Amino acid sequence: TALGVAASEGMERLVMTNVYGRVFVVDTASRKVVFERNIFSSLAQALTLGPHGALIGAGSKSGVASVTTVDTQREQILAGHVGHVTAIAIDATERGALTAGADATVRLWDIAGIPGRATLLVNTPLHADISSDGSRILTASRDGAARLFDRASGAQIVAVPGASDTLNSAVF
């Protein structure tokens, strides 16, 4: 039984996790499993595939996220959140990642080999996404608001208050 599922931009690959915390990547053309392993000792709280299906992003309850290369299984750990990771996204270039956490932060990571990150303060983000051109960040928060940020400066462009108390998802 799949608990979470995400697709690459062109639907070439699907990633899913089961009740045992096992993460699977399936090639949709051949219908074969091309990756299978437990990324964390428990369930992945957030799961994504990079746009080309070459990278898996996963977030944990412990505040750690992971970006793993499907073919080589090279893993980069993204540590720094206090509390669970609520969302993870990989940008179109597959050189950057974004994580949102229960600690009221959205963190931008360089996953192209040079460690580093920038942090945005957001009121309890539950989901976040990066625009296809990589210039904007969109968040959904527990306070019901959607917020749009400039990625380069970290400046908030607009906040749209919600009609209810929780906005669970935001995608471009």
Helices and strands as residue ranges (DSSP letters): E 2-7, E 13-18, E 22-27, E 32-38, E 46-49, E 55-59, E 64-69, E 75-79, E 85-90, E 96-101, E 105-110, E 117-121, E 125-130, E 136-141, E 146-150, E 156-160
